[in-house]
Amino acid sequence: MRSLVVATRNKKKRAEMEALLAGLPARVVDLSAFPGAPEVEETGSTFAENARLKAEAAARHTGLWAVADDSGLVVDALGGRPGVLSARFAGPGATDEANNRLLLELLASVPPERRTARFVCAIAIAAPGGRTWVDEGVCEGLVAMAPRGDGGFGYDPLFVVAGLGKTFAELSTGEKNRISHRAKALAKARARLAGLWGDGTENGRCPVSGGVL
């Protein structure tokens, strides 16, 4: 069985992605299994560009198929911020709590109906042979007035899912994995991997329509 490297050292993210990729003929590992794997600077201007940077770096370092995501919160009242800076919104090395606190401060005077937002996720698949594919998923919602729930990570306690009235942090893992931006992007990526591997494209040389960067 082949190995599939998830380009993260975040155990919660790895577990979430592993659950969503379940059923593929691969053993899922993360970068903690590869001491010396480089830290990739997220210099892209889009989620897709950053996901590609991370997946390709992981594939080069390990010589294995790699998958990486870049995701974040896009808030309309903030002109699309925090966007690609979501993980470091409050500064380099910022904690989830600091990012959430800054977001609430910036939206303090914004009424509930204008706090519309969406989570966006780009998933990049990098083959050992050098080819990369990218798929995206989106989940619409709004920013809560205060954190709610104990689950998830990042902005999950503040993101109220459209039509549900609950934050990501108030949902069970199963519920979140059915509707989240990452779930939608990974469903596309999972189908793409199944097709690539099913066609015997070990080196990523088989043409696949759509999502190729």
Secondary structure in CASP SS format (residue, H / E / C, confidence):
PFRMAT SS
TARGET T0000
AUTHOR 0000-0000-0000
METHOD secondary structure of the structure
MODEL  1
M C 1.00
R E 1.00
S E 1.00
L E 1.00
V E 1.00
V E 1.00
A C 1.00
T C 1.00
R C 1.00
N C 1.00
K H 1.00
K H 1.00
K H 1.00
R H 1.00
A H 1.00
E H 1.00
M H 1.00
E H 1.00
A H 1.00
L H 1.00
L C 1.00
A C 1.00
G C 1.00
L C 1.00
P C 1.00
A E 1.00
R E 1.00
V E 1.00
V E 1.00
D E 1.00
L H 1.00
S H 1.00
A H 1.00
F C 1.00
P C 1.00
G C 1.00
A C 1.00
P C 1.00
E C 1.00
V C 1.00
E C 1.00
E C 1.00
T C 1.00
G C 1.00
S C 1.00
T C 1.00
F H 1.00
A H 1.00
E H 1.00
N H 1.00
A H 1.00
R H 1.00
L H 1.00
K H 1.00
A H 1.00
E H 1.00
A H 1.00
A H 1.00
A H 1.00
R H 1.00
H H 1.00
T H 1.00
G C 1.00
L C 1.00
W E 1.00
A E 1.00
V E 1.00
A E 1.00
D E 1.00
D E 1.00
S E 1.00
G E 1.00
L E 1.00
V E 1.00
V E 1.00
D H 1.00
A H 1.00
L H 1.00
G C 1.00
G C 1.00
R C 1.00
P E 1.00
G H 1.00
V H 1.00
L H 1.00
S H 1.00
A H 1.00
R H 1.00
F C 1.00
A C 1.00
G C 1.00
P C 1.00
G C 1.00
A C 1.00
T C 1.00
D H 1.00
E H 1.00
A H 1.00
N H 1.00
N H 1.00
R H 1.00
L H 1.00
L H 1.00
L H 1.00
E H 1.00
L H 1.00
L C 1.00
A C 1.00
S C 1.00
V C 1.00
P C 1.00
P H 1.00
E H 1.00
R H 1.00
R C 1.00
T E 1.00
A E 1.00
R E 1.00
F E 1.00
V E 1.00
C E 1.00
A E 1.00
I E 1.00
A E 1.00
I E 1.00
A E 1.00
A C 1.00
P C 1.00
G C 1.00
G C 1.00
R C 1.00
T E 1.00
W E 1.00
V E 1.00
D E 1.00
E E 1.00
G E 1.00
V E 1.00
C E 1.00
E E 1.00
G E 1.00
L E 1.00
V E 1.00
A C 1.00
M C 1.00
A C 1.00
P C 1.00
R C 1.00
G C 1.00
D C 1.00
G C 1.00
G C 1.00
F C 1.00
G C 1.00
Y C 1.00
D H 1.00
P H 1.00
L H 1.00
F E 1.00
V E 1.00
V E 1.00
A C 1.00
G C 1.00
L C 1.00
G C 1.00
K C 1.00
T E 1.00
F H 1.00
A H 1.00
E H 1.00
L C 1.00
S C 1.00
T H 1.00
G H 1.00
E H 1.00
K H 1.00
N H 1.00
R H 1.00
I H 1.00
S C 1.00
H H 1.00
R H 1.00
A H 1.00
K H 1.00
A H 1.00
L H 1.00
A H 1.00
K H 1.00
A H 1.00
R H 1.00
A H 1.00
R H 1.00
L H 1.00
A H 1.00
G H 1.00
L H 1.00
W H 1.00
G H 1.00
D C 1.00
G C 1.00
T C 1.00
E C 1.00
N C 1.00
G C 1.00
R C 1.00
C C 1.00
P C 1.00
V C 1.00
S C 1.00
G C 1.00
G C 1.00
V E 1.00
L C 1.00
END
